[in-house]
Every structure is written in structure tokens, then in C-alpha cells.
Amino acid sequence: MQVSSPTVLKNSSLIQPDTFEPEKHWYPKALNATIHPMVNFFLNLSEERIVKRYCHLHPTVDREKLHELLATPTKYFQWAGADLINVTTAGGKRQMVVIENNSCPSGQKSMPLRDDNLEQGGYRWLVEKTIAPRLKTNRYAKGGIAVLYDKNEMEASGYAAAIADYMKEPVHYVPFYQDDEDPPARWVDGLLEVRDEEGTWHPIRGAFRYLTQRPWTRLPLHSKTRIVNPIVACLAGGRNKSVAAKAYDFYNGELEGTGLSIRTPETIRDISKAEIPLWVRHFGGQAVVKIPYSNAGQGVFTIVNEHELEAFMAMEFSYERFIVQSLIGNYEWSSTTKSGRLYHVGTIPNAKGETYVCDVRVMLSSTPTGLRPISVYGRRAAKPLADSLLENADSWEMLGTNLSVKQDDGSFVSDSGRLMLMDRRDFNKLGISLDDLIEGYIQTVLSTLAIDRLAQQLYNSQGKFRKKLFKSLNDDQSLIDEIMVSS
């Protein structure tokens, strides 16, 4: 396991150009891995070939509409990563289902190089296609460039070094933790300033942020400093599972008649803690309960028996609203929904005959010509999927795939042993095909566009945040009190 601890430094450091070192920014098992030919082929497919293949398998899909969507750049949600699971029905109908879409997704450190001659891999791609175009020009502010982080220093520092190389200027590398009483970042008249190792404050014209823990408490919705991704992408669904579910519903309504839709587990939103047992029973006693604003596998509770339900109800939470989703497990113990039961396809059985739950993350970047995939990786659960449940079974060990485990001191342990690379060895174990990768990509595009569309609607024609609209979408006063509207 790899430990990512909060830095002991109270100030930012300066990342100089020509300091990118690959061994610092990839997991060891990914650094020397060879990408699977099928995955590389997928990542190099043209939009035209993807559309033709997808419409060949889904003849009711509006081909022109799909072309239009894949070629649509986003305005706010410029860098996204959806977690998908490969599911099937009792009749054998397979599909990729969106579990969530993330506004600061990890993935670069887990992705084998597409081209051995391009040693910065996806870091460079994201910088060239998405980050730099948005940070290069800012008529509202002068100053330097910064990377803000509160997690995943392996990737955050990789982005800082890649930005420094591409922009040909030093980059301020800034720890910005949510509980830091004296952070090396502040807002002055709408402009971000960061403190260096000598205690001097520097203005920042543009910032790439890897803030994942309640970032709306530290980053404002309105600022002179340009931020990638802007914080509205989090509130509109990138780190808000409740609003994301509504964004998907709204967008599916717009897509009606095109043959396209975002597929998710059945989701019940905006419920109080007291209502949760009723909805768990509605799903047949198996369900997933989520704190809408958590991430990195935190605040997600799989419930398959009374013991797990009672344990959840005994907990105390700072937020007032939750979401409950249908649980996808084994066929014998998945939730019962209106459309029947879905269950995990899972990994190819190992030598012991064991199948593991796994997911696939597809990371996208918004470019002038649309949304393109830049990395893919998978994760498997800690324990194999059981055919039947014991009375006191720990369902999270069989269903939870996130690699991050939060420690008491706020650091994260990363269980990279469960990482499934897109290399010649691991990819074959995932049991997915080229068509599954295309399906996952399209589902990621649709969910990203849905969140970005809602983010755009959260600003009025004068560019001001529509707080009343947001409250109508997410009436959780504990959350609303946290949001930093202006600096």
C-alpha cells in the first residue's frame, strides 16, 4: 500500500520547468507496464469510427446527435472521470452503468503510456488540450500559475511539473487542506494569492486544482483567478451525487427520442436519515446509501442485511440529506427495481474459481473539438463475490472498489494491489471488450455533458450564481452554509 500523507510544510513550493520525473508520478506497476493493444486501439479511434460502431450496435440511436455530443466542448466541467460498472440482466443483456462522475479524477498514475516516446503521458495531454488554453489568457488578473491539492500528491505534482514544462514558467505547488487554520493560500479582492517558503505572498492568475474534500469551502464561485475545474462543476454534480442524479434526469429528458440516455442505478434523492430504512426495504433489503458530497470511497454504505442497516443508523452525520440507490451485487442478492435486477459481470474467474466485482474509470478532457478519453483503469473489490450471503456478511469488502482508505490523521492509504491496469496482463482479467470501452466512453461523455449543462444554468445572464435555484435543487442548509460564493 502507498501512503499519501498531508504535507508538514505550511507553504507552497516552486516546481521548475524540466523537472518532470516519471517515477514520481506513476505507480511502480504502471510505470513499466505495456498498454494492451485493444485499449490503445480504442484511445486512437476517430470520432467517426466510434459513432459508426456504436450506431451499428444500437440502430435506434440518432447518429447526427451522437456526432454533435461527442464534438461538444464543455464550459465548466473541463476534466472528468466517470466510474462505471459492467452489469448484466438475467437474460444476459450487458451494459455499462454510471456510478458517479468526478470533477478531480485520479487516473494518470494508473495508466500505461500510449507512446513510449511521450514520457509525460496523459499529464501532457491534459495540459496541452485542456489546462493551458484556459490558463494562458486571463484579462482580469496578473500573476503566476499554481496547482492546489489536498490529496493524491503523486498526480498533483505530475500536473505541476507538466504545466511548468509546457508553459515554460515555474509553477507554485500549494497544499490547501480543508482543516488547515493557516493555509498557504488566501483570497484578496477576488484574486488568489499563495505563500512561498520565505513567507512572501504571490498573486495567481490561473490555478489547476486537485481539491477533493469539500472544495467549495476554500474556492469561491466567483473569482478573478481562473480555476480548472471551476467549483461550480463540483456543486452541479462533479462532487455532489444528489444534484448529479437530477442533472442526469434533466439531460435524459432532453435526449428523449435520440436513442441515447445516461444509465445509472435507480436513485432516490433528497431523503432524511429517518427515511432510509423505508427505502432500503423498498429495494428488497439491499441498497446503497450515500452522503452526496463525499468522495474517494468515503460516505458510501452498502447495506444487504439488518446488521449493516442498524450500524449505519447508529452513525452521526453533519449533513441533512442522503441518496439511496439500488444495489448491484450477485443475482441472488441484488436490489429489486422497476426494471428488474442487475448484477455484476465481474472479473474473469481466477484459478480458484473466484469472481471479483470491478469497475472501470474513463477519464475525459474537454478539447476544442469535443470530449476525448485520455486514460482508463479498473479497480477490483477486496473479497470475491459470494453466490449467497452469510447472516453478518461485510458487503463492502465484496462491492467496494475504491482504492483510497482515509486514515485518522487525514492521510490516505492507497491499496494499489487491487488496481487493474489497462496492460497486457490485467486487462484480460476484466472481461470487457472494445465495445464495452466505447460504451463506457459514451456514458462518460453523456454524464459529463449533463453536469456541465446544469452548471451553466446555475449562473444568470450577468454571470452571477443563482443561489435560489441551487437551493431548490439541493435543499441542504448544512451544505449551503459551506459554499464560498465570492472571495
C-alpha positions as CSV (number, residue, x, y, z in Angstrom):
1,M,0.0,0.0,0.0
2,Q,1.1,3.5,-0.7
3,V,0.5,6.3,1.9
4,S,-0.2,9.8,0.8
5,S,0.2,12.0,3.9
6,P,-0.7,15.6,4.4
7,T,2.5,17.6,3.9
8,V,4.2,19.1,7.0
9,L,5.1,22.2,5.1
10,K,2.9,25.2,5.7
11,N,3.9,27.0,2.5
12,S,4.0,26.3,-1.2
13,S,7.0,25.2,-3.2
14,L,8.1,26.1,-6.7
15,I,8.1,23.5,-9.4
16,Q,10.6,24.5,-12.2
17,P,10.4,23.5,-15.8
18,D,12.4,20.4,-16.9
19,T,11.9,18.7,-13.5
20,F,9.3,16.0,-14.6
21,E,10.5,12.6,-13.4
22,P,8.1,9.7,-14.4
23,E,9.0,7.5,-11.4
24,K,7.4,10.1,-9.1
25,H,4.1,10.3,-10.9
26,W,3.2,6.7,-11.7
27,Y,2.6,3.6,-9.6
28,P,5.6,1.3,-10.0
29,K,3.4,-1.4,-11.6
30,A,2.1,1.1,-14.1
31,L,5.4,2.8,-14.9
32,N,6.9,-0.2,-16.7
33,A,3.6,-1.7,-18.0
34,T,2.8,-2.2,-21.7
35,I,-0.6,-0.9,-22.7
36,H,-2.9,-3.5,-24.0
37,P,-3.3,-3.2,-27.8
38,M,-7.1,-3.2,-27.6
39,V,-7.0,-0.3,-25.2
40,N,-4.5,1.7,-27.3
41,F,-6.6,1.0,-30.4
42,F,-9.7,2.3,-28.6
43,L,-7.9,5.5,-27.4
44,N,-6.9,6.2,-31.0
45,L,-10.2,5.6,-32.6
46,S,-11.6,8.6,-34.5
47,E,-15.0,10.1,-33.6
48,E,-16.4,8.9,-36.9
49,R,-15.4,5.2,-36.3
50,I,-16.8,5.3,-32.8
51,V,-20.1,6.7,-33.9
52,K,-20.4,4.2,-36.8
53,R,-19.6,1.2,-34.5
54,Y,-22.0,2.4,-31.7
55,C,-24.8,3.1,-34.1
56,H,-24.3,-0.3,-35.8
57,L,-24.9,-2.0,-32.4
58,H,-27.6,0.5,-31.4
59,P,-29.5,1.2,-34.7
60,T,-32.2,3.3,-33.0
61,V,-29.6,5.9,-31.9
62,D,-29.6,9.3,-33.8
63,R,-26.3,9.3,-35.5
64,E,-26.1,13.0,-36.1
65,K,-27.0,13.7,-32.4
66,L,-24.2,11.4,-31.2
67,H,-21.7,13.2,-33.5
68,E,-22.9,16.5,-32.1
69,L,-22.5,15.4,-28.5
70,L,-19.0,13.9,-28.9
71,A,-17.9,17.1,-30.6
72,T,-19.3,19.4,-27.9
73,P,-16.6,21.1,-25.6
74,T,-17.7,21.8,-22.1
75,K,-17.8,25.2,-20.5
76,Y,-17.1,24.4,-16.8
77,F,-16.7,20.6,-16.4
78,Q,-13.5,20.5,-18.4
79,W,-11.8,17.5,-16.8
80,A,-14.0,14.5,-15.8
81,G,-13.7,10.8,-14.8
82,A,-16.7,8.5,-14.6
83,D,-16.8,5.3,-12.6
84,L,-18.7,2.6,-14.5
85,I,-19.6,-1.0,-13.8
86,N,-20.2,-3.7,-16.3
87,V,-23.6,-5.3,-15.5
88,T,-26.0,-7.8,-16.9
89,T,-29.6,-9.0,-16.5
90,A,-30.9,-12.5,-16.0
91,G,-31.5,-12.5,-19.8
92,G,-27.8,-11.7,-20.5
93,K,-28.3,-8.1,-21.6
94,R,-25.0,-6.4,-20.7
95,Q,-24.5,-2.6,-20.3
96,M,-22.2,-0.1,-18.7
97,V,-23.8,1.8,-15.8
98,V,-22.5,5.1,-14.4
99,I,-21.9,5.0,-10.6
100,E,-20.6,8.6,-10.4
101,N,-18.7,11.2,-12.3
102,N,-15.8,13.0,-10.6
103,S,-14.6,16.6,-11.1
104,C,-11.0,15.9,-9.9
105,P,-10.5,12.3,-11.1
106,S,-7.3,10.3,-10.5
107,G,-6.1,8.1,-13.2
108,Q,-2.8,9.3,-14.7
109,K,-0.7,7.4,-12.3
110,S,-2.5,4.2,-13.2
111,M,-2.3,4.5,-17.0
112,P,0.4,2.8,-19.0
113,L,1.9,5.1,-21.7
114,R,0.2,5.1,-25.0
115,D,3.5,6.1,-26.7
116,D,6.8,5.2,-25.0
117,N,8.4,8.3,-26.6
118,L,6.0,10.6,-24.8
119,E,7.1,10.1,-21.2
120,Q,4.6,12.6,-19.7
121,G,1.7,10.6,-21.0
122,G,-1.8,11.8,-20.1
123,Y,-0.4,14.6,-17.9
124,R,0.9,16.3,-21.0
125,W,-2.3,15.6,-23.0
126,L,-4.5,17.3,-20.3
127,V,-2.1,20.2,-20.0
128,E,-1.9,20.8,-23.8
129,K,-5.6,20.2,-24.7
130,T,-7.4,21.5,-21.6
131,I,-5.4,23.2,-18.8
132,A,-3.1,25.5,-20.7
133,P,-5.7,27.0,-23.1
134,R,-7.7,28.1,-20.1
135,L,-4.8,29.4,-18.1
136,K,-2.8,31.2,-20.8
137,T,-5.1,34.2,-21.1
138,N,-6.8,36.0,-18.3
139,R,-7.6,39.7,-18.8
140,Y,-8.9,40.0,-15.3
141,A,-5.7,39.0,-13.4
142,K,-1.9,39.1,-13.5
143,G,0.5,36.8,-11.7
144,G,1.7,33.2,-11.7
145,I,0.2,29.8,-12.0
146,A,-0.5,27.4,-9.2
147,V,-1.5,23.8,-8.6
148,L,-3.7,23.4,-5.5
149,Y,-4.0,20.0,-3.8
150,D,-5.4,18.2,-0.8
151,K,-4.9,14.6,-1.9
152,N,-3.0,12.5,-4.4
153,E,0.3,14.3,-4.4
154,M,1.7,11.8,-6.9
155,E,-0.6,13.1,-9.7
156,A,-0.9,16.7,-8.4
157,S,2.9,17.1,-8.6
158,G,2.9,15.5,-12.0
159,Y,0.5,18.1,-13.3
160,A,2.5,20.9,-11.8
161,A,5.7,19.6,-13.5
162,A,3.9,19.1,-16.8
163,I,2.4,22.6,-16.7
164,A,5.8,24.1,-15.8
165,D,7.3,22.4,-18.9
166,Y,4.5,23.4,-21.3
167,M,4.0,27.0,-20.0
168,K,7.8,27.5,-19.7
169,E,7.5,29.1,-16.2
170,P,7.7,27.9,-12.6
171,V,4.5,26.6,-11.0
172,H,3.5,27.2,-7.4
173,Y,2.7,23.8,-5.8
174,V,0.3,24.5,-2.9
175,P,-1.0,22.3,-0.2
176,F,-4.5,23.5,0.7
177,Y,-6.2,21.2,3.3
178,Q,-9.7,21.9,4.5
179,D,-8.8,21.9,8.2
180,D,-5.7,24.0,7.9
181,E,-6.0,27.0,10.2
182,D,-3.2,28.8,8.4
183,P,-3.2,27.7,4.8
184,P,-0.6,29.0,2.2
185,A,-3.5,30.3,0.1
186,R,-5.8,33.2,0.5
187,W,-8.2,35.4,-1.5
188,V,-7.6,39.2,-1.7
189,D,-10.2,41.2,-3.7
190,G,-11.2,38.2,-5.7
191,L,-7.6,37.2,-6.6
192,L,-5.9,34.0,-5.3
193,E,-2.6,34.6,-3.5
194,V,-0.2,31.8,-2.3
195,R,2.6,32.0,0.2
196,D,6.1,30.7,-0.6
197,E,8.7,29.2,1.6
198,E,10.0,32.6,2.6
199,G,6.6,33.7,3.7
200,T,6.0,36.0,0.7
201,W,2.6,36.1,-0.9
202,H,2.3,35.9,-4.7
203,P,-0.8,36.7,-6.9
204,I,-2.1,33.8,-9.1
205,R,-3.7,34.4,-12.5
206,G,-4.6,30.8,-13.0
207,A,-4.9,27.6,-10.9
208,F,-5.3,23.9,-11.6
209,R,-6.9,22.5,-8.6
210,Y,-6.8,19.0,-7.2
211,L,-9.0,19.7,-4.2
212,T,-11.4,16.9,-3.4
213,Q,-12.5,17.4,0.2
214,R,-15.4,19.8,0.3
215,P,-13.6,22.2,-2.1
216,W,-16.5,24.7,-2.1
217,T,-15.3,25.7,1.5
218,R,-12.0,27.1,0.1
219,L,-12.6,28.0,-3.5
220,P,-15.2,30.7,-4.5
221,L,-17.8,30.5,-7.3
222,H,-16.7,34.0,-8.4
223,S,-13.0,34.9,-8.7
224,K,-10.6,36.9,-10.8
225,T,-8.2,33.9,-10.8
226,R,-9.1,31.4,-13.4
227,I,-9.6,27.9,-12.0
228,V,-9.7,24.5,-13.7
229,N,-12.1,22.9,-12.9
230,P,-14.2,25.8,-11.6
231,I,-16.0,24.9,-8.3
232,V,-19.5,25.0,-10.0
233,A,-18.5,21.7,-11.7
234,C,-18.4,20.2,-8.2
235,L,-21.7,21.6,-7.0
236,A,-23.5,20.7,-10.2
237,G,-22.7,17.1,-9.9
238,G,-18.9,16.5,-10.1
239,R,-18.8,16.2,-6.3
240,N,-22.4,16.3,-5.5
241,K,-24.2,13.0,-6.1
242,S,-27.6,14.3,-5.3
243,V,-27.5,17.1,-7.9
244,A,-25.8,14.8,-10.3
245,A,-28.8,12.5,-10.2
246,K,-31.0,15.4,-11.1
247,A,-28.6,16.6,-13.9
248,Y,-28.8,13.1,-15.4
249,D,-32.6,13.1,-15.2
250,F,-32.9,16.5,-16.8
251,Y,-30.4,15.6,-19.6
252,N,-32.1,12.3,-20.3
253,G,-35.3,14.3,-20.8
254,E,-33.5,16.4,-23.4
255,L,-32.2,13.2,-25.1
256,E,-35.5,11.5,-25.3
257,G,-36.1,10.3,-28.8
258,T,-32.5,10.1,-29.7
259,G,-31.9,6.6,-28.5
260,L,-29.3,7.9,-26.0
261,S,-29.6,8.0,-22.2
262,I,-27.4,8.0,-19.1
263,R,-27.8,4.7,-17.3
264,T,-27.5,4.7,-13.5
265,P,-28.8,2.6,-10.7
266,E,-32.3,3.5,-9.6
267,T,-31.8,6.6,-7.4
268,I,-33.9,8.1,-4.6
269,R,-32.7,11.7,-3.8
270,D,-33.1,14.2,-1.0
271,I,-34.1,11.9,1.8
272,S,-33.7,12.3,5.5
273,K,-31.8,9.8,7.6
274,A,-35.1,8.6,9.2
275,E,-36.5,7.6,5.8
276,I,-33.5,5.4,4.8
277,P,-34.8,2.1,6.4
278,L,-38.1,2.6,4.4
279,W,-36.2,2.9,1.1
280,V,-33.8,0.0,1.9
281,R,-36.8,-2.2,2.3
282,H,-38.4,-0.8,-0.9
283,F,-35.3,-2.2,-2.7
284,G,-35.8,-5.6,-1.2
285,G,-33.4,-5.1,1.8
286,Q,-30.4,-4.4,-0.4
287,A,-29.4,-0.8,-1.1
288,V,-26.5,1.7,-1.3
289,V,-26.7,4.8,0.9
290,K,-24.5,7.8,0.1
291,I,-23.6,11.1,1.6
292,P,-24.0,13.1,-1.6
293,Y,-20.9,15.3,-1.1
294,S,-18.2,12.7,-0.1
295,N,-15.6,11.2,-2.4
296,A,-12.7,8.7,-2.5
297,G,-15.0,5.9,-1.4
298,Q,-15.9,7.8,1.8
299,G,-19.5,8.2,2.7
300,V,-20.7,5.2,0.7
301,F,-22.5,2.4,2.6
302,T,-23.6,-0.9,1.1
303,I,-26.5,-2.5,3.0
304,V,-27.5,-6.1,2.5
305,N,-28.8,-7.1,5.9
306,E,-30.3,-5.7,9.1
307,H,-26.9,-5.7,10.8
308,E,-25.5,-3.3,8.3
309,L,-28.6,-1.1,8.3
310,E,-28.5,-0.8,12.1
311,A,-24.8,0.0,12.0
312,F,-25.5,2.8,9.6
313,M,-28.4,4.2,11.5
314,A,-26.2,4.4,14.7
315,M,-23.8,6.8,13.0
316,E,-23.9,10.6,13.2
317,F,-23.6,12.9,10.1
318,S,-23.1,16.6,9.6
319,Y,-25.3,16.8,6.5
320,E,-29.1,16.5,6.5
321,R,-29.8,14.8,3.1
322,F,-28.8,11.5,1.6
323,I,-29.4,9.5,-1.5
324,V,-30.3,5.8,-1.7
325,Q,-29.6,3.7,-4.8
326,S,-30.5,0.2,-5.9
327,L,-27.6,-2.2,-5.0
328,I,-26.0,-4.2,-7.8
329,G,-24.5,-7.4,-6.4
330,N,-24.8,-11.0,-7.3
331,Y,-28.0,-12.1,-9.0
332,E,-29.3,-13.7,-5.8
333,W,-28.9,-10.6,-3.7
334,S,-29.2,-7.5,-5.9
335,S,-31.9,-4.9,-5.3
336,T,-35.3,-5.4,-6.9
337,T,-36.1,-2.4,-9.1
338,K,-38.8,-1.4,-11.6
339,S,-36.7,-2.7,-14.4
340,G,-35.7,-5.9,-12.7
341,R,-32.4,-7.0,-11.2
342,L,-28.9,-6.0,-12.4
343,Y,-25.9,-7.8,-11.3
344,H,-22.1,-7.6,-11.7
345,V,-20.4,-9.3,-14.7
346,G,-17.2,-9.1,-12.6
347,T,-13.8,-10.3,-13.4
348,I,-12.9,-13.5,-15.3
349,P,-12.8,-16.3,-12.6
350,N,-9.3,-16.8,-11.2
351,A,-7.6,-20.2,-10.7
352,K,-9.8,-20.7,-7.6
353,G,-12.9,-20.0,-9.5
354,E,-13.4,-16.7,-7.7
355,T,-15.0,-13.7,-9.4
356,Y,-14.4,-10.1,-8.1
357,V,-16.5,-7.0,-8.5
358,C,-14.6,-4.4,-10.6
359,D,-15.3,-1.0,-12.0
360,V,-13.8,0.9,-14.9
361,R,-12.9,4.6,-14.8
362,V,-12.8,6.6,-18.0
363,M,-11.2,10.0,-17.8
364,L,-12.0,12.7,-20.3
365,S,-10.6,16.1,-21.3
366,S,-12.6,18.8,-23.0
367,T,-10.8,20.0,-26.2
368,P,-11.9,22.5,-28.8
369,T,-13.1,19.5,-30.9
370,G,-15.0,17.8,-28.1
371,L,-14.6,15.4,-25.3
372,R,-11.8,12.8,-25.7
373,P,-10.7,9.9,-23.5
374,I,-7.2,10.2,-22.0
375,S,-6.9,7.4,-19.6
376,V,-8.7,4.2,-18.4
377,Y,-8.2,1.9,-15.5
378,G,-10.0,-0.6,-13.3
379,R,-10.3,-1.5,-9.6
380,R,-11.5,-4.6,-8.0
381,A,-13.0,-5.3,-4.6
382,A,-11.0,-6.8,-1.7
383,K,-13.0,-10.0,-1.4
384,P,-14.6,-12.3,-4.1
385,L,-18.3,-12.0,-4.9
386,A,-20.3,-14.6,-2.9
387,D,-23.1,-16.5,-4.5
388,S,-25.1,-16.3,-1.3
389,L,-24.8,-14.0,1.8
390,L,-23.9,-15.1,5.3
391,E,-26.0,-13.5,8.0
392,N,-23.4,-11.0,9.1
393,A,-21.6,-10.6,5.7
394,D,-19.5,-7.5,5.2
395,S,-20.9,-6.4,1.8
396,W,-18.4,-3.5,1.3
397,E,-15.5,-6.0,1.1
398,M,-17.2,-7.6,-1.8
399,L,-18.6,-4.5,-3.5
400,G,-16.3,-1.6,-2.6
401,T,-13.7,-0.9,-5.3
402,N,-12.2,2.5,-4.3
403,L,-8.5,2.2,-3.6
404,S,-8.4,5.1,-1.1
405,V,-8.7,4.5,2.6
406,K,-8.7,7.5,4.9
407,Q,-6.6,7.4,8.0
408,D,-7.2,9.0,11.4
409,D,-4.7,11.8,10.6
410,G,-6.4,12.7,7.4
411,S,-4.0,11.0,5.1
412,F,-5.0,8.4,2.6
413,V,-3.6,4.8,2.1
414,S,-3.9,3.6,-1.5
415,D,-4.3,-0.1,-1.9
416,S,-2.7,-0.4,-5.3
417,G,-2.7,-4.2,-5.1
418,R,-6.4,-4.0,-6.3
419,L,-5.5,-1.7,-9.2
420,M,-6.4,-3.3,-12.6
421,L,-4.2,-1.8,-15.3
422,M,-5.0,-1.5,-19.0
423,D,-1.9,-3.6,-19.7
424,R,-1.4,-6.9,-21.4
425,R,-1.8,-8.8,-18.1
426,D,-4.6,-7.1,-16.1
427,F,-6.9,-6.1,-19.0
428,N,-7.7,-9.7,-19.9
429,K,-9.0,-10.3,-16.4
430,L,-11.6,-7.6,-16.6
431,G,-13.7,-9.4,-19.0
432,I,-14.6,-6.3,-21.1
433,S,-14.4,-5.8,-24.8
434,L,-13.7,-3.0,-27.2
435,D,-17.4,-2.3,-27.4
436,D,-17.6,-2.1,-23.6
437,L,-14.9,0.6,-23.7
438,I,-16.8,2.5,-26.4
439,E,-20.0,2.2,-24.3
440,G,-18.2,3.4,-21.2
441,Y,-16.8,6.4,-23.1
442,I,-20.2,7.4,-24.4
443,Q,-21.7,7.1,-21.0
444,T,-18.9,9.2,-19.6
445,V,-19.5,11.9,-22.2
446,L,-23.2,12.0,-21.6
447,S,-22.9,12.2,-17.8
448,T,-20.2,14.9,-18.2
449,L,-22.3,17.0,-20.6
450,A,-25.3,16.6,-18.2
451,I,-23.4,18.1,-15.3
452,D,-21.9,20.8,-17.4
453,R,-25.3,21.8,-18.8
454,L,-26.7,22.1,-15.3
455,A,-23.6,24.1,-14.2
456,Q,-24.2,26.6,-17.0
457,Q,-27.8,27.0,-15.8
458,L,-26.6,27.8,-12.3
459,Y,-25.4,31.2,-13.5
460,N,-27.7,34.0,-14.7
461,S,-27.1,36.2,-17.8
462,Q,-24.9,38.5,-15.7
463,G,-22.7,35.7,-14.7
464,K,-23.9,35.6,-11.0
465,F,-24.5,32.3,-9.2
466,R,-28.2,31.5,-8.9
467,K,-28.3,30.5,-5.2
468,K,-32.1,30.2,-5.0
469,L,-32.1,27.8,-8.0
470,F,-29.3,25.8,-6.4
471,K,-31.2,25.6,-3.1
472,S,-34.3,24.3,-4.9
473,L,-32.1,21.6,-6.4
474,N,-30.2,20.8,-3.2
475,D,-32.1,22.0,-0.1
476,D,-29.5,21.0,2.5
477,Q,-28.7,24.0,4.6
478,S,-25.6,22.5,6.1
479,L,-24.1,22.3,2.5
480,I,-25.4,25.8,1.5
481,D,-23.8,27.4,4.6
482,E,-20.4,25.9,3.5
483,I,-20.4,27.4,-0.1
484,M,-18.0,30.2,-0.7
485,V,-19.8,32.3,-3.3
486,S,-17.3,35.1,-3.6
487,S,-13.9,35.7,-2.2
